[in-house]
Amino acid sequence: MAKTMFDLLEGAMEDLGAEKFKKFISKMTDRTETRVAKGAVEGKDCGDIANLLIEHFTESRALEITLQILRNIKANQTAENLEKEAAANGFSPSVGAGGSAGTATPNPNPNPGGSSSAVTPTNDVSDKATFIDDKFVELVEKATSMNAVLDILLSKKVINDEQYNDIGSERTEQQKMRRLIREALKASGASGKAVLYDALMVKQPYMMKDLGAP
C-alpha cells in the first residue's frame, strides 16, 4: 500500500530519536524565510510535526524543507531514507507526482517568507477590505493553512514578530483567523486586510473562489 506524505514525514520524525527530534523542531523555528512559530511546535509529537509541516508548506514543499533540516542537523541517513522512500511512493521535493491519492501538491507560493510576486491584486484596497469584513464568519469557519498566511503578512510587515508568534500559537486554524482579523489587523486597517485578501488568494484559492472572490 502506497504511503502518504504524512506517513513518510511521521516515519522520518520517529527515526530521529528524542535528541535530534528536538534539534529538528528548533531548526523549524529558526529558519529565516520558512520559519514556524515557536508556539505552534511546543509539546508536539512526531505526528503533530508531520501534520504541521504539510499544513504550513504544502506536501511537496514540506518534503523539501524536511530534507534540508535533516541534513542541517546531520541526520543524513534519515534524510537519505526519506528521499528514497518518497521517490518510491511517487513524491519528489517541490514536484508533484501525478494523479494518485498521495500526490504532492506544488506550493503556489514557493517562497512564503519572502516577497511574493504571486500575490497579485485583483481589485482595489477598499474592495478587498470590504470582502474580508463581509465574509468574516465564512473565513473563520473555512480557515486552513493559516501559518503560511501569517508568513506572508509578516514578510509584508502587516504584523510583527510578537503577533506572528502569538497568533501562530493558537490551537486551531479558526482561532488564528479570528484573532488575525479582529485584533492584529485593526492597526493596519483596509491596507492590512487587502494584504490578507491577496495572501488568501495564494494560499487558499479554492476557498476564496467559493466565497465569491473575483
MIKOLGU-991217 format. One line per 8 residues: number of its first residue (from 1); their letters; for each residue x, y, z of N, C-alpha, C. Coordinates in steps of 0.02 Angstrom, whole numbers, plus 50000, padded with zeros to 5 digits. Example, Ala and Ser with C-alpha at 12.3 -4.5 7.8 and 13.67 -1.06 7.14 Angstrom:
BEGIN
1) as) 50660 49716 50390 50615 49775 50390 50660 49835 50390  50642 49888 50354 50684 49947 50357 50645 50002 50394 $
% end
This chain:
BEGIN
1) maktmfdl) 50042 49940 50000 50000 50000 50000 50044 50063 50000  50029 50109 49955 50069 50170 49950 50063 50212 50013  50117 50244 50031 50118 50287 50090 50101 50358 50070  50067 50393 50115 50052 50463 50105 50111 50505 50128  50110 50569 50112 50163 50613 50135 50165 50616 50211  50106 50614 50242 50104 50613 50315 50141 50552 50342  50128 50494 50313 50162 50432 50335 50238 50439 50330  50261 50467 50275 50332 50474 50263 50365 50521 50313 $
9) legamedl) 50333 50578 50324 50362 50628 50369 50359 50604 50442  50304 50573 50461 50299 50547 50529 50352 50494 50541  50362 50450 50492 50414 50399 50498 50483 50428 50506  50497 50482 50468 50562 50515 50473 50572 50545 50542  50519 50576 50569 50523 50606 50636 50536 50552 50689  50502 50496 50683 50511 50442 50731 50581 50412 50726  50609 50413 50667 50676 50385 50656 50731 50427 50688  50716 50490 50703 50767 50536 50728 50790 50520 50799 $
17) gaekfkkf) 50745 50497 50841 50761 50491 50912 50749 50557 50947  50745 50555 51012 50724 50614 51051 50770 50674 51042  50835 50664 51044 50882 50720 51042 50879 50756 50975  50882 50719 50921 50882 50751 50855 50812 50776 50837  50761 50746 50865 50693 50771 50854 50688 50842 50883  50717 50853 50942 50718 50920 50972 50757 50968 50928  50813 50945 50900 50852 50988 50856 50813 51006 50793  50776 50957 50768 50736 50969 50708 50684 51024 50721 $
25) iskmtdrt) 50649 51018 50778 50598 51067 50796 50629 51136 50804  50688 51138 50836 50722 51202 50846 50738 51235 50779  50760 51195 50730 50777 51223 50665 50714 51247 50628  50657 51215 50640 50595 51237 50609 50578 51308 50628  50593 51327 50690 50576 51393 50715 50632 51444 50706  50688 51421 50677 50747 51463 50673 50765 51482 50602  50724 51461 50553 50738 51475 50483 50716 51546 50466  50753 51578 50422 50739 51647 50405 50677 51654 50362 $
33) etrvakga) 50673 51616 50307 50619 51625 50259 50560 51579 50270  50571 51523 50305 50518 51473 50310 50507 51452 50382  50513 51498 50428 50508 51480 50498 50436 51465 50518  50430 51427 50572 50366 51410 50602 50364 51442 50671  50306 51467 50691 50300 51499 50756 50318 51449 50812  50357 51473 50861 50378 51429 50916 50319 51399 50953  50267 51439 50963 50209 51414 50998 50174 51357 50963  50183 51354 50897 50149 51302 50857 50181 51233 50865 $
41) vegkdcgd) 50243 51230 50889 50278 51166 50893 50288 51141 50964  50273 51182 51013 50284 51163 51083 50240 51104 51103  50272 51053 51131 50235 50995 51156 50208 50949 51102  50230 50957 51040 50203 50917 50985 50242 50852 50977  50207 50799 50956 50240 50735 50944 50256 50728 50869  50281 50670 50850 50303 50659 50781 50246 50670 50731  50188 50643 50746 50131 50650 50701 50108 50723 50696  50109 50758 50752 50090 50829 50752 50137 50870 50707 $
49) ianllieh) 50202 50856 50713 50251 50893 50673 50243 50877 50599  50229 50814 50583 50218 50795 50513 50157 50833 50485  50104 50836 50524 50044 50873 50503 50059 50947 50494  50097 50975 50541 50113 51046 50539 50154 51063 50477  50202 51021 50460 50243 51032 50401 50200 51035 50338  50154 50988 50332 50111 50985 50273 50064 51045 50272  50035 51061 50329 49988 51117 50333 50022 51183 50318  50083 51190 50343 50119 51254 50338 50148 51265 50268 $
57) ftesrale) 50172 51212 50236 50210 51220 50174 50178 51188 50113  50128 51146 50120 50101 51100 50070 50147 51040 50064  50123 50986 50035 50159 50922 50037 50228 50925 50004  50231 50950 49943 50295 50948 49907 50347 50993 49940  50326 51051 49962 50373 51097 49995 50393 51069 50063  50347 51035 50097 50362 51005 50162 50417 50953 50156  50415 50914 50103 50467 50863 50091 50534 50897 50081  50536 50948 50039 50598 50983 50025 50628 51013 50089 $
65) itlqilrn) 50587 51047 50128 50611 51080 50188 50632 51029 50241  50595 50974 50247 50613 50922 50294 50682 50893 50277  50694 50881 50213 50760 50855 50193 50815 50905 50208  50802 50969 50197 50852 51020 50212 50869 51021 50286  50817 51020 50328 50829 51023 50400 50865 50960 50424  50845 50902 50399 50877 50839 50419 50952 50841 50405  50969 50866 50347 51041 50869 50329 51076 50922 50371  51040 50975 50388 51070 51028 50428 51087 51004 50498 $
73) ikanqtae) 51047 50958 50525 51060 50932 50593 51100 50867 50590  51128 50853 50532 51172 50795 50522 51135 50728 50527  51070 50729 50514 51032 50666 50512 51030 50642 50440  51090 50631 50413 51096 50616 50341 51065 50549 50321  51071 50499 50365 51042 50434 50348 50966 50438 50346  50937 50475 50394 50864 50484 50394 50842 50521 50331  50881 50572 50312 50865 50610 50251 50868 50565 50189  50920 50524 50186 50927 50479 50129 50870 50429 50126 $
81) nlekeaaa) 50852 50401 50184 50797 50353 50186 50731 50385 50165  50720 50446 50190 50658 50482 50173 50655 50497 50098  50710 50520 50070 50711 50537 49999 50697 50475 49956  50728 50419 49974 50718 50357 49936 50646 50333 49942  50620 50334 50004 50552 50310 50015 50501 50356 49981  50515 50421 49983 50470 50468 49949 50468 50454 49874  50526 50444 49845 50529 50430 49773 50493 50366 49756  50499 50316 49800 50466 50252 49788 50390 50258 49791 $
89) ngfspsvg) 50366 50310 49825 50294 50321 49831 50269 50378 49785  50312 50399 49739 50291 50447 49689 50299 50520 49708  50339 50534 49760 50350 50603 49781 50421 50624 49766  50429 50689 49753 50496 50718 49749 50490 50790 49774  50544 50817 49801 50541 50885 49829 50517 50937 49779  50463 50972 49796 50435 51027 49757 50408 51005 49689  50402 50940 49678 50374 50915 49615 50320 50866 49630  50259 50879 49610 50204 50835 49624 50204 50775 49579 $
97) aggsagta) 50185 50717 49606 50175 50657 49566 50104 50657 49542  50092 50638 49481 50026 50647 49452 49976 50594 49470  49918 50618 49496 49859 50576 49495 49843 50535 49555  49891 50511 49595 49875 50465 49649 49850 50503 49710  49822 50465 49758 49795 50496 49818 49850 50527 49860  49911 50501 49853 49966 50528 49892 50006 50580 49855  49979 50609 49803 50015 50656 49763 50036 50718 49801  50097 50738 49792 50121 50801 49822 50097 50859 49779 $
105) tpnpnpnp) 50073 50910 49812 50046 50967 49777 50096 51023 49776  50115 51050 49718 50163 51104 49717 50137 51165 49755  50182 51198 49791 50164 51257 49829 50150 51315 49781  50091 51347 49784 50077 51403 49740 50122 51463 49754  50152 51466 49814 50199 51520 49829 50262 51488 49856  50312 51472 49814 50370 51435 49836 50415 51473 49884  50402 51537 49896 50443 51574 49943 50398 51610 49992  50366 51572 50040 50316 51602 50083 50343 51655 50129 $
113) ggsssavt) 50408 51656 50142 50434 51705 50189 50461 51767 50155  50467 51767 50088 50497 51823 50054 50444 51861 50016  50465 51908 49973 50417 51945 49934 50385 51898 49884  50322 51907 49872 50286 51859 49831 50255 51892 49771  50284 51877 49712 50255 51903 49651 50189 51870 49635  50175 51812 49670 50112 51777 49658 50053 51813 49689  50066 51858 49738 50011 51895 49769 49993 51953 49723  49948 51940 49678 49931 51989 49627 49864 52022 49642 $
121) ptndvsdk) 49862 52087 49647 49798 52120 49662 49746 52105 49608  49683 52094 49630 49630 52081 49583 49579 52138 49583  49580 52180 49633 49538 52240 49635 49568 52288 49685  49534 52345 49699 49566 52395 49740 49563 52378 49815  49600 52417 49854 49609 52403 49925 49542 52403 49962  49500 52452 49949 49437 52456 49985 49391 52397 49970  49391 52373 49908 49350 52315 49890 49375 52252 49927  49441 52245 49931 49469 52187 49965 49453 52189 50039 $
129) atfiddkf) 49460 52248 50070 49445 52255 50141 49371 52241 50155  49328 52264 50111 49256 52252 50118 49241 52178 50114  49274 52143 50068 49265 52071 50061 49283 52036 50126  49341 52054 50156 49362 52022 50218 49311 52035 50274  49286 52096 50278 49236 52112 50329 49171 52075 50317  49147 52074 50255 49083 52043 50240 49085 51967 50248  49142 51937 50235 49149 51864 50237 49183 51840 50300  49184 51881 50352 49221 51863 50412 49201 51795 50440 $
137) velvekat) 49136 51783 50447 49112 51720 50477 49134 51661 50434  49126 51666 50369 49145 51611 50324 49220 51600 50323  49258 51655 50325 49331 51649 50325 49356 51612 50388  49325 51627 50444 49343 51593 50506 49325 51519 50502  49265 51504 50479 49242 51435 50476 49284 51392 50430  49306 51420 50374 49341 51382 50323 49417 51388 50326  49443 51421 50377 49515 51436 50380 49558 51373 50379  49609 51373 50337 49660 51321 50336 49727 51354 50320 $
145) smnavldi) 49781 51317 50332 49849 51340 50314 49864 51411 50338  49842 51426 50398 49850 51494 50423 49922 51514 50437  49964 51466 50455 50034 51484 50467 50068 51510 50404  50050 51481 50347 50077 51505 50284 50051 51575 50268  49989 51589 50285 49961 51656 50276 49998 51705 50321  50010 51685 50383 50046 51729 50430 50116 51744 50404  50148 51696 50371 50215 51708 50342 50213 51767 50294  50162 51768 50252 50157 51822 50203 50146 51889 50237 $
153) llskkvin) 50100 51890 50286 50085 51952 50320 50146 51979 50359  50186 51933 50386 50247 51954 50421 50297 51983 50371  50305 51949 50315 50353 51973 50265 50333 52041 50236  50268 52054 50235 50243 52119 50210 50238 52171 50265  50260 52151 50326 50260 52196 50385 50190 52220 50404  50141 52178 50390 50072 52193 50412 50065 52174 50485  50100 52120 50506 50103 52101 50576 50176 52098 50597  50188 52102 50662 50256 52099 50687 50272 52030 50715 $
161) deqyndig) 50334 52020 50738 50355 51955 50763 50313 51931 50822  50298 51977 50867 50258 51959 50925 50189 51934 50905  50157 51970 50859 50091 51949 50836 50095 51883 50799  50147 51875 50759 50157 51813 50721 50161 51753 50768  50202 51758 50819 50210 51703 50866 50147 51693 50908  50116 51747 50928 50056 51744 50971 49998 51710 50934  49984 51733 50874 49929 51705 50835 49946 51634 50813  50009 51623 50793 50030 51557 50771 50025 51504 50825 $
169) serteqqk) 50024 51524 50888 50020 51476 50943 49949 51453 50958  49899 51484 50927 49830 51463 50938 49821 51391 50914  49777 51354 50946 49771 51282 50934 49734 51266 50869  49689 51308 50847 49650 51293 50787 49659 51347 50734  49648 51327 50672 49652 51375 50616 49598 51429 50623  49540 51410 50650 49486 51458 50658 49504 51512 50708  49536 51492 50763 49558 51542 50813 49610 51589 50784  49654 51562 50742 49706 51604 50712 49675 51657 50666 $
177) mrrlirea) 49627 51635 50624 49595 51682 50578 49556 51735 50616  49519 51713 50667 49478 51760 50706 49521 51814 50738  49575 51793 50770 49619 51841 50804 49656 51886 50754  49674 51857 50698 49709 51896 50647 49666 51955 50624  49604 51940 50605 49561 51992 50578 49537 52039 50632  49514 52012 50688 49484 52054 50740 49534 52093 50782  49596 52067 50788 49644 52100 50831 49704 52128 50792  49741 52085 50759 49805 52105 50730 49797 52155 50672 $
185) lkasgasg) 49743 52149 50634 49735 52193 50575 49700 52258 50590  49681 52269 50653 49647 52332 50670 49691 52392 50655  49755 52387 50674 49800 52444 50666 49814 52460 50593  49816 52409 50551 49834 52420 50480 49773 52438 50438  49713 52427 50464 49653 52447 50429 49642 52413 50362  49616 52451 50314 49599 52423 50249 49659 52395 50212  49717 52428 50219 49776 52405 50183 49798 52337 50208  49794 52325 50273 49812 52260 50301 49765 52206 50279 $
193) kavlydal) 49700 52222 50277 49651 52173 50254 49660 52157 50180  49683 52206 50142 49696 52195 50071 49754 52146 50062  49805 52152 50104 49861 52105 50101 49837 52035 50120  49794 52031 50171 49766 51966 50191 49727 51936 50133  49687 51977 50099 49649 51954 50041 49696 51922 49989  49750 51958 49973 49797 51933 49923 49830 51868 49946  49847 51865 50010 49879 51805 50037 49832 51746 50033  49768 51757 50048 49719 51703 50045 49707 51681 49973 $
201) mvkqpymm) 49712 51726 49926 49705 51708 49855 49761 51661 49833  49819 51668 49866 49876 51625 49850 49872 51559 49888  49858 51563 49953 49862 51504 49996 49797 51464 49999  49740 51497 49989 49676 51463 49994 49631 51483 49935  49654 51475 49874 49617 51500 49815 49548 51469 49806  49542 51404 49822 49477 51371 49812 49426 51397 49862  49447 51408 49924 49402 51436 49974 49380 51506 49952  49427 51546 49928 49410 51614 49908 49362 51614 49848 $
209) kdlgap) 49373 51568 49803 49328 51563 49745 49258 51543 49768  49254 51496 49816 49189 51475 49842 49152 51533 49876  49191 51580 49904 49161 51636 49939 49145 51694 49892  49160 51685 49827 49142 51735 49778 49195 51785 49760  49258 51772 49780 49312 51818 49761 49323 51816 49686  49334 51874 49655 49343 51876 49582 49409 51844 49560 $
% end
